């Protein structure tokens, strides 16, 4: 829901599961709503593989009004007329410029760190920093509805994409400025908000249902997996590298499953050697 921070939800999850080992796969601003993927116990060690997955958002942009935060929580810094003259086709033509590999400047009010300090702390003190643009990828941007001055979009993008910056830049290209009025995260990789539980339920101590959880092998399925015999699995569990006899397997990081179907962990594969990276404790094996 809108309101609690990602940290608030992590605190509730720690209390509900009775463990301090809880993490998430990407912060969700209090301004936004939607999906927050949580990892509990050993699964926290997989955060880097989940945080880099593509994300899908539903966003509403208000044209003609710019704010200092690039969303509706900020102070209006500029207003422009001309929204009523825009057609739906005009909007579609502008949106074409924001698909594919694009460059964007992070918002001043962001969690990005500059010399060890969050940008939003600097911005609150009135310190404005010239930020270098970053490269992100928008896989797909769909116009759901245009009712001037409001534009509703569905955006499928790479991790690290700032939707507030996207709203701001769309407005600038239209020559009138814009800001984000609502944002909902619909999915992260194969995780969908449709199969999630309400944050309030976690706060009340309710455990997730089976369909609201993904086992590690399923959650990391995008990395692929390779099966090894029991003696190889044992060596990997003991931190030993082994010779790569599976010449057909892709190079890079992947999951290893034993011939008994037990998850061994994450390994790095090259042409000659399989190196253990993150090994699952024997009692988990999921």
N, C-alpha and C positions, 0 to 999 in steps of 0.2 A: 504493500500500500504506500501511498505518498505520506511522508511524515518521518518515520523512523529512518535512521541512517543505516548503512550496511554494517557498521560496527555494532549498533544496537541489536541487530538481528543475530550477529555472531555471538553476542553476550547471551541472548535468549537461548540460542542453540547449545552453547556450552552448558548452561544450567539444565536444559532438558535432557541432554545426552550424558551429563555428568563427566565431562572431559574438557580440558583446556585446549585440546588439539582440534580447533575448528578454523577453517579458512573459507574464502570465497573466490570465485573465478571472475572477478571484475566488479568494481564498485558501482553501485547504483545510487545516484544522487537523491537526497531527500525530496527534491523537486519532482523526481520521476516516479513511476510505478512499474510493476511488472516483475520479470524473472531475476532472481538472485540465486546462482548455483552455489551450494554449500558443500564443503568437504569435511568429513569427520574422521578423526583418528589418523591411520596411516595414509588415507586418501589425500590428506593435506599435502603430501609430497608430490602429488600429481598436478598441483595448481598451475604450474607453468605450461602444461600441455592443454589445459582447459581454458586458461585465460587468453590464449592466442587464437581460439576458435572465432569464426565469423559470427556476427550478431545481427539480429533483425529487430528493427524498431518501428513503432508507429508514432509519427510526430506531427504536431500541428504548429504551423508557422503563421504569425501575424505580420503581414506586409505593411510597410509605411511607418513603422515605429521601431527605433533602435534603442537598446538599453545597455547599461554598462556591464551587465553580466551575460548579455546575449540571450536571456530568458526573462520570463515575466516576474521573477523575484527581484529584478534590478530596478534602477532609476532610469527613467526615460531621458535620453540625451539628444535625441533628434526625431523629428516627425516630418513626414513628407506626404504630399497629396499625389493623386494619380492612380490609386488602386482601382478605382471604378472604371478606368479606361482599359484595364488589362482584360484580355480574353483567356479562356482556358488554353487555347493554342499557344498564346504568348508564354504562358507558364510552362507548358510542355517543352517548348523550344529552349527555354533557359535551363530546364532540368537536364537536358541532354549533355550540357557542359559539365555536369557533376557525376557522370558515370565513368567508371574506369579508374585509372590511377590519377589521383589529384593531389594538389598541394594545399594545405590549410594552415592557418596560424591559430594556435591554441588560444582559447579565451583567457583573458586576464584572470578571471575567477575560475581557476581550475586546480586540480590536485597535483599538477605538474610541479616538480621540484626545481628550484633555481638556487644553486649553492647551498643545498640542504634544507631549504625552506619552501613550503607550499606556496604556490602562486596566490591562492586566495587570501592568505595572511598578508602578503605584500599589498594586494589590491585593497584590502580593508583599511590599510594605513595610508592609502592614497598613493602608493608607490607603483607606477606603471612601468613595466619592463618591455623593451623591444624584443619580442620572441621570434626565434627563427621558425620558418614554416616547416611542417613535417609532411612526409609522403604517406598517404593512406589510399585504400582502394574501396570504391563503392561498387559492389558487384551488380546491384540493381536498385533503381529508385523508381517507385510507382506513384503516380498521382491518383490518390483515392477519391479526392473531392476538392473542388475549388469553389468557394463561396466568398468572394472578395469581402474583406481583406484576408480571409483565412484559407490556408492551403494545408490539406491533410495528405501526408506522404507515408509510404511504407519503404523502409530503407534497409537493404541487406549490405553490410559493410564489414571491413576488416576490423580486427581488434585495434583499439587506439584511435578510432575515428571520433571526432567531437561533433555530435549532432547540433549542438548550439552554434558551433563555428560554421557548420553547413548551412544552418538557417540564416545566419548573418551574411554569409557570402552569396547565397541565393538572392537575398534582398538587395545587396550591393550591385549584383549584376543586373537586377531589374531597375536600378537607379533610384531606389526609394528606401532602402534599409529594411530590416526585418528582425524579429526575435522569436524564440521558441516559446510557445504557450503551454504545450503539454508534450510529454514523452513517456512512452511505455515500451519496455523491452519485451519482445515476444519470444525470442529464442536465443540460445547460445549453442551452436553446433546442433546436436540432436536433442538437446534439452529444450522443452517447450513449456511456456507458462500454463498451457492447458493441462499439464500433468503435475503442476506444482501445488503446494499447500499454502494456506494463508499464513503470513508472518504472525498474525495474532494467535494462531493455534500454537506456534512454537513458544510464544510468550506465556501461554497458558499451560505449557508442559506437555502438549500432545506430540507423540511421535509420528513421523510420516508413514503413510500407508505404503504397501509394496510397490504400487504403480508410481509413487512419488519419489522412488529411489532408483538409482542405476548402479549396478555392480561395476567395479573398476574395469573389468574386461569390456563391458558394454560402453561405459563412458569414454574409454580411450580407444574404441574400435577404429577410429579414423587413422590411428598409427599403424594398424595392421598387427599381425602376430605370427610367431613361428613356434612350432612344436619341437621339443627336445626330449631325448630319452632321460630316464631317471638319474643316471650317473652324471650326465651333463648338467641337469637341473641342480644336483647336489653341489657340484663345483661352483656354479654360479651363485648359489645361496651362500657359499663360503667365501665369496668375494674373488673367486679365481676367474681369469679370462680363459676362454676355450677356443680351439681352432674352429673356424667357420667351415662346416661341411655342406651347408645349404647354399649352394652357389646361385640358386635362382632367386633368393630373397633380396628384397631391395636394401640398399645401403642407407644407414641412418638409424635413428632410434625407433624401437619397436617393443611390443610386449612379447614375453616368453611364457609359454604354457607347457607344462610337463605332459608326457604321454598319458598320465592319469587324469588330465584335465585340470590340474592345479595351476593357478597363476604363480609364476616364479617372480616376475617383476619386470622392470624396464631395463633394456640393454641397448648398447650401441653396436651396430653391425658394420664392419667393413669387409673388404674382399677376403681377408685372411683370419680375422679374429672377432669374437663376440665378447664384449666387455660389459660386466655388470654395472649398472648405474644406480638404480633404486630397487632394492630387493624387498619383497613382501615378507613380513614375519610369518613363520610356518602356521601360526594359529589363525591367520586371516584367509589367505588363499582364495580370494574371490575376485 
